[in-house]
Amino acid sequence: MQTASISRIVRINDHGEGVWALLEDGQVYQLEGQPYSGGSAGTRIGPLEMVTLLPPVCPTKIICVGRNYVAHAAEHGAEVPPEPLLFLKPPSSVIGPGEAIVVPALSQRVEHEAELAVVIGKRCRNVTVEAAWDYVMGVTCGNDVTARDLQRKDGQWTRGKGFDTFCPVGPWIVSGLCAADIADLGIVCRVNGEMRQQGRTSQMVFSVSTLIAYAASVMTLEPGDVVLTGTPAGVGPLTPGDVVEVEIEGIGTLRNPVR
């Protein structure tokens, strides 16, 4: 992974307001400029452990991809689709690191899905696969939390995927990467320290650039929109009292309690 131009962009709670900032060597600095088009470090705010991190995204939509790992499709007895299978999560489902995933009373089976999350940096419509990465701001960790029983009952996925708190994202956006940098990253999910999921982005059926170009042929992608790229095998239940972690090699660890 290239490191020369990599930056880590965060959003922090500043007296009830979301403020964009840069994380450098454990210190947080105000972001000078626009987060989606690049910026520089301004006034030092303080060490990372002294700030409250918010979700590092403010999307108009979250585009998700189903069955993008062969083993995950197989564990649900499903075929890999011939082209990307897209669905949406609402922006109201987004939470940040440390915030609680709330198990809804309507569901008896809520599951984790660890995923690489790609953040769009500029408006994107009808782009080629070769040009798609030019529209990426960076990547982060995501958890496509799913009420599996409702997903199966409904026959479509809006309700099972769309509850408030069902899209943890963070802890920061890593920008300055190229497509090759994220082509073979390890993804793991742990619940209460126990390994549940383990895979690599190289196991995706459809690459990140393919997913972006495909989605942008359908809808305009706006700065801040998130593309969740699918989950490896090993999805499993979450219950109140659990702590779930999504860790992506070279990116970070997203940790959320469950209640």
C-alpha positions as CSV (number, residue, x, y, z in Angstrom):
1,M,0.0,0.0,0.0
2,Q,1.3,3.4,-0.9
3,T,1.8,5.8,2.1
4,A,3.2,9.0,0.8
5,S,-0.1,10.9,0.2
6,I,-2.4,8.9,2.5
7,S,-4.5,10.9,4.9
8,R,-7.1,9.9,7.5
9,I,-10.2,12.1,7.6
10,V,-12.5,12.1,10.6
11,R,-15.6,13.9,11.8
12,I,-15.7,14.8,15.4
13,N,-18.3,16.1,17.8
14,D,-17.5,19.8,18.6
15,H,-20.1,21.1,21.0
16,G,-22.9,19.2,19.3
17,E,-21.7,20.0,15.7
18,G,-20.0,17.7,13.3
19,V,-16.6,19.1,12.3
20,W,-14.3,17.6,9.7
21,A,-10.7,17.0,10.8
22,L,-7.5,15.2,9.9
23,L,-5.8,12.5,12.0
24,E,-2.0,12.6,12.0
25,D,0.2,10.7,14.3
26,G,-2.5,10.3,16.9
27,Q,-3.3,14.0,16.9
28,V,-6.5,15.6,15.4
29,Y,-6.3,18.8,13.4
30,Q,-9.1,21.0,12.0
31,L,-9.5,20.3,8.3
32,E,-8.7,23.3,6.1
33,G,-10.6,23.0,2.8
34,Q,-13.3,20.6,1.7
35,P,-13.2,17.0,2.8
36,Y,-14.3,15.5,-0.5
37,S,-11.8,17.4,-2.6
38,G,-8.8,17.3,-0.3
39,G,-7.6,19.6,2.5
40,S,-4.8,20.3,4.8
41,A,-4.2,20.2,8.6
42,G,-5.1,23.4,10.4
43,T,-5.3,24.2,14.1
44,R,-4.5,21.3,16.4
45,I,-7.5,20.1,18.3
46,G,-5.9,17.5,20.5
47,P,-5.1,13.8,20.8
48,L,-7.5,11.2,19.3
49,E,-8.5,9.8,22.6
50,M,-9.8,13.2,23.7
51,V,-12.4,13.6,20.9
52,T,-15.6,11.9,20.1
53,L,-15.7,10.4,16.6
54,L,-18.8,10.7,14.5
55,P,-19.6,8.8,11.3
56,P,-17.0,10.0,8.8
57,V,-19.7,10.2,6.1
58,C,-22.8,12.3,5.3
59,P,-24.3,10.3,2.4
60,T,-27.4,11.0,0.4
61,K,-27.6,7.2,-0.1
62,I,-25.8,4.0,0.8
63,I,-25.5,1.6,-2.1
64,C,-25.0,-2.0,-1.1
65,V,-24.0,-5.1,-3.0
66,G,-25.4,-8.5,-2.4
67,R,-23.6,-11.8,-2.9
68,N,-20.3,-10.3,-4.0
69,Y,-18.3,-13.1,-2.3
70,V,-18.8,-16.6,-3.6
71,A,-18.6,-18.2,-0.1
72,H,-21.2,-15.8,1.3
73,A,-23.6,-16.6,-1.4
74,A,-23.1,-20.3,-0.9
75,E,-23.7,-20.1,2.9
76,H,-27.2,-18.7,2.1
77,G,-27.8,-21.3,-0.7
78,A,-27.8,-18.6,-3.3
79,E,-26.2,-18.3,-6.7
80,V,-23.7,-15.5,-7.5
81,P,-25.6,-13.1,-9.8
82,P,-24.4,-12.5,-13.3
83,E,-24.2,-8.7,-12.6
84,P,-24.0,-6.7,-9.4
85,L,-27.0,-7.1,-7.2
86,L,-27.7,-3.6,-5.7
87,F,-29.9,-2.4,-2.9
88,L,-30.1,0.7,-0.7
89,K,-29.8,1.5,3.0
90,P,-31.2,4.8,4.2
91,P,-28.9,7.6,5.5
92,S,-30.8,7.4,8.8
93,S,-29.2,3.9,9.4
94,V,-25.7,5.4,9.7
95,I,-23.9,5.5,13.0
96,G,-20.3,6.0,13.9
97,P,-17.6,4.2,15.9
98,G,-18.6,3.4,19.5
99,E,-22.3,4.1,18.9
100,A,-24.7,1.2,19.7
101,I,-26.4,-1.0,17.2
102,V,-30.0,-1.3,18.5
103,V,-31.7,-4.7,18.0
104,P,-35.3,-3.9,17.0
105,A,-38.2,-5.6,18.7
106,L,-39.5,-6.7,15.3
107,S,-36.6,-9.0,14.6
108,Q,-35.4,-12.2,16.2
109,R,-32.3,-12.6,14.1
110,V,-29.9,-9.6,13.6
111,E,-26.6,-10.4,12.0
112,H,-23.3,-8.6,11.2
113,E,-21.8,-8.2,7.8
114,A,-18.3,-6.8,7.7
115,E,-17.5,-4.9,4.5
116,L,-15.1,-2.5,2.8
117,A,-17.0,0.8,2.4
118,V,-16.0,3.1,-0.5
119,V,-16.8,6.9,-0.2
120,I,-17.5,8.9,-3.3
121,G,-15.6,12.1,-3.7
122,K,-17.2,13.9,-6.6
123,R,-20.4,13.6,-8.6
124,C,-20.3,10.4,-10.7
125,R,-22.7,9.4,-13.5
126,N,-22.1,7.1,-16.5
127,V,-18.4,6.5,-16.0
128,T,-16.2,3.7,-17.4
129,V,-14.7,1.0,-15.1
130,E,-11.3,2.4,-16.0
131,A,-12.2,5.9,-14.8
132,A,-14.4,4.9,-11.8
133,W,-11.6,5.2,-9.2
134,D,-11.1,8.9,-10.1
135,Y,-14.4,9.5,-8.3
136,V,-13.4,7.9,-5.0
137,M,-12.6,10.0,-2.0
138,G,-11.4,7.0,0.1
139,V,-12.3,3.9,1.9
140,T,-13.4,2.9,5.4
141,C,-14.9,0.1,7.4
142,G,-18.6,-0.7,7.2
143,N,-21.1,-3.2,8.8
144,D,-24.2,-4.0,6.8
145,V,-26.3,-5.0,9.8
146,T,-29.2,-7.1,8.7
147,A,-32.4,-8.4,10.3
148,R,-32.1,-11.7,8.5
149,D,-35.5,-13.1,9.5
150,L,-37.3,-10.0,8.1
151,Q,-35.1,-10.0,5.0
152,R,-36.2,-13.6,4.2
153,K,-39.8,-12.9,5.2
154,D,-40.3,-9.9,3.1
155,G,-38.7,-11.2,-0.1
156,Q,-37.1,-7.8,-0.6
157,W,-34.5,-6.2,1.6
158,T,-35.6,-2.6,2.5
159,R,-36.9,-3.4,6.0
160,G,-34.4,-6.0,7.0
161,K,-31.5,-3.7,6.0
162,G,-32.9,-0.3,6.9
163,F,-33.4,0.0,10.6
164,D,-31.9,3.0,12.4
165,T,-28.3,2.1,13.6
166,F,-28.0,-0.7,10.9
167,C,-25.1,1.0,9.0
168,P,-22.0,1.5,11.3
169,V,-19.2,3.3,9.4
170,G,-15.8,4.4,10.4
171,P,-13.6,5.1,12.3
172,W,-12.1,7.3,9.5
173,I,-11.8,7.6,5.8
174,V,-8.4,6.7,4.4
175,S,-7.8,8.8,1.3
176,G,-5.0,9.0,-1.2
177,L,-5.2,5.4,-2.2
178,C,-5.3,3.9,-5.7
179,A,-7.4,1.0,-6.8
180,A,-4.5,-1.4,-6.5
181,D,-4.1,-0.5,-2.8
182,I,-7.4,-1.9,-1.9
183,A,-7.4,-4.9,-4.3
184,D,-6.3,-7.5,-1.7
185,L,-7.0,-6.3,1.9
186,G,-7.9,-8.6,4.7
187,I,-11.4,-8.2,6.2
188,V,-12.3,-9.7,9.6
189,C,-15.2,-9.5,11.9
190,R,-15.0,-10.3,15.6
191,V,-17.8,-10.5,18.2
192,N,-16.7,-10.3,21.8
193,G,-13.2,-11.0,20.5
194,E,-14.2,-14.2,18.7
195,M,-13.4,-14.3,15.0
196,R,-16.6,-14.7,12.9
197,Q,-15.7,-13.6,9.4
198,Q,-12.3,-13.6,7.6
199,G,-11.8,-12.8,3.9
200,R,-10.0,-10.7,1.4
201,T,-11.1,-8.0,-1.0
202,S,-9.4,-10.0,-3.8
203,Q,-12.3,-12.5,-3.3
204,M,-14.9,-10.1,-4.6
205,V,-16.8,-11.3,-7.6
206,F,-17.1,-7.7,-8.9
207,S,-14.2,-5.2,-8.3
208,V,-14.8,-1.8,-6.6
209,S,-14.3,0.0,-9.9
210,T,-16.9,-2.3,-11.6
211,L,-19.4,-1.7,-8.8
212,I,-19.0,2.1,-9.0
213,A,-19.4,2.1,-12.8
214,Y,-22.4,-0.2,-12.6
215,A,-24.1,1.9,-9.9
216,A,-23.4,5.1,-11.8
217,S,-25.1,3.7,-14.9
218,V,-28.3,3.7,-12.8
219,M,-28.1,6.7,-10.5
220,T,-26.0,9.7,-9.9
221,L,-23.5,9.2,-7.1
222,E,-23.0,12.3,-5.0
223,P,-20.0,13.3,-2.9
224,G,-20.2,11.5,0.4
225,D,-22.3,8.6,-0.9
226,V,-21.2,5.2,0.3
227,V,-20.8,2.0,-1.6
228,L,-20.7,-1.1,0.6
229,T,-19.0,-3.8,-1.4
230,G,-20.3,-7.0,0.0
231,T,-19.4,-9.3,2.8
232,P,-17.3,-12.5,3.1
233,A,-18.7,-15.7,4.5
234,G,-19.3,-16.2,8.2
235,V,-22.1,-13.8,9.0
236,G,-23.8,-14.5,12.3
237,P,-26.0,-13.3,15.1
238,L,-25.7,-10.2,17.3
239,T,-27.4,-10.0,20.7
240,P,-27.6,-7.2,23.2
241,G,-24.4,-7.0,25.2
242,D,-22.2,-8.0,22.3
243,V,-19.4,-5.9,20.9
244,V,-18.8,-6.3,17.2
245,E,-15.6,-5.2,15.4
246,V,-14.9,-4.9,11.7
247,E,-11.2,-4.6,10.9
248,I,-9.8,-4.0,7.5
249,E,-6.1,-4.4,6.9
250,G,-4.3,-1.0,6.7
251,I,-7.6,0.9,7.2
252,G,-8.7,0.6,10.8
253,T,-11.1,-1.1,13.2
254,L,-14.8,-0.1,13.6
255,R,-16.1,-1.1,17.0
256,N,-19.8,-1.0,18.1
257,P,-21.7,-2.3,21.1
258,V,-25.1,-3.9,20.7
259,R,-28.1,-3.2,22.8
